[in-house]
Each structure stands twice: as C-alpha cells, then as structure tokens.
C-alpha cells in the first residue's frame, strides 16, 4: 500500500495496515458482488471491513452489542445494523434478499 508523501506518519501507516487486514479477509471469502457480508464487531477494523465490502458491491450487515457502534455503522451506510441476536440477524439477511444465516 503506497502512502502519500515522502515521510508518512505512523498513524497513516497503521490505518493502511488495518485496511489491508480487512481487505485480505474479504478477498479470501470470495463473496460475489451483490452478496451479503456480516461483520460481527464494529470497532475500527469492523467498520473498515464493512466499508470495503460496500465498495466491493456487497450488502453489509453490521452486528454489535454497543448501540453507539451500531449508530456509527448506520451513519457509514451499512445496509442493516443489528444487535447480536440470531433472530435479528436472520431477519436482516432476509430483508437484504438472503435466505437467512
């Protein structure tokens, strides 16, 4: 990953590494465009994974116990954001055209 400038900050470099980890996971899953990605845990890495999934054309369900983190994911435009409850996750997947989890 090429960072801008001659001497990128450690902060910039650390974000690039996190983005690379999230992208590697998406790449290994090989989800077809239009498929559904569930992201459990909406901290920094989960938020990045969800955004990268959206860029790749996936429908994203964000899952977290924290209402605050779910709110942030909603502001980022995740397609569905739910608490970690099997019925809520299943319903979210069905709303996105999936057949459940």
C-alpha positions in Angstrom: 0.0 0.0 0.0 1.5 3.3 -1.1 1.1 6.1 1.4 1.0 9.8 0.4 4.1 12.0 0.9 7.8 11.3 1.4 7.5 10.5 5.1 4.1 9.2 6.1 3.1 9.4 9.7 2.9 6.3 11.9 -0.8 7.0 12.2 -1.3 6.8 8.4 0.7 3.6 8.2 -1.3 1.9 10.9 -4.6 2.7 9.2 -3.2 1.2 6.0 -2.2 -2.0 7.7 -5.7 -2.3 9.3 -7.3 -1.7 5.9 -5.1 -4.4 4.4 -6.1 -6.9 7.0 -9.8 -6.2 6.4 -9.4 -6.4 2.6 -7.5 -9.7 2.9 -10.4 -11.2 4.8 -12.9 -10.0 2.2 -10.7 -11.3 -0.6 -10.4 -14.8 1.0 -14.2 -15.1 1.4 -14.8 -14.6 -2.3 -18.3 -13.2 -1.9 -19.9 -12.5 -5.2 -20.9 -8.9 -5.9 -24.4 -8.3 -4.5 -23.8 -10.9 -1.8 -24.3 -10.4 1.9 -21.4 -9.7 4.3 -22.0 -9.9 8.0 -19.5 -8.0 10.1 -19.5 -9.0 13.8 -17.8 -6.4 15.8 -18.0 -2.8 14.7 -14.8 -1.3 16.1 -12.3 0.3 13.7 -11.4 -3.0 11.9 -15.1 -4.0 11.6 -16.0 -0.5 10.3 -13.2 -0.7 7.7 -14.3 -4.3 6.6 -17.9 -3.1 6.2 -16.9 0.0 4.1 -14.6 -2.1 1.9 -17.4 -4.6 1.5 -19.7 -1.8 0.3 -17.0 -0.6 -2.1 -16.8 -4.2 -3.5 -20.6 -4.1 -4.1 -21.7 -6.2 -1.1 -24.7 -5.7 1.1 -23.4 -5.3 4.6 -25.0 -6.3 8.0 -23.2 -4.7 10.9 -23.5 -6.6 14.2 -22.5 -5.3 17.6 -23.7 -5.2 21.2 -22.9 -1.5 21.5 -25.7 0.8 20.4 -23.1 3.6 19.8 -21.0 1.4 17.4 -24.2 0.4 15.6 -25.1 4.0 15.2 -21.7 4.8 13.7 -22.1 1.9 11.3 -25.6 3.2 10.3 -24.1 6.6 9.6 -21.5 4.9 7.3 -24.4 3.5 5.4 -24.3 -0.2 6.3 -27.3 -1.8 4.8 -28.5 -3.3 8.1 -27.3 -2.8 11.7 -28.4 -5.1 14.4 -27.7 -6.4 17.9 -26.1 -9.9 18.1 -29.4 -11.8 18.2 -29.9 -14.7 15.9 -33.4 -13.7 15.0 -32.4 -10.1 14.3 -29.5 -11.2 12.1 -31.7 -13.7 10.2 -34.4 -11.0 9.7 -31.7 -8.5 8.4 -30.4 -11.1 5.9 -33.9 -11.8 4.7 -34.6 -8.1 4.2 -31.5 -7.9 2.0 -32.7 -10.8 -0.1 -30.8 -13.6 1.6 -32.3 -16.8 2.9 -31.2 -16.5 6.5 -27.9 -17.1 8.2 
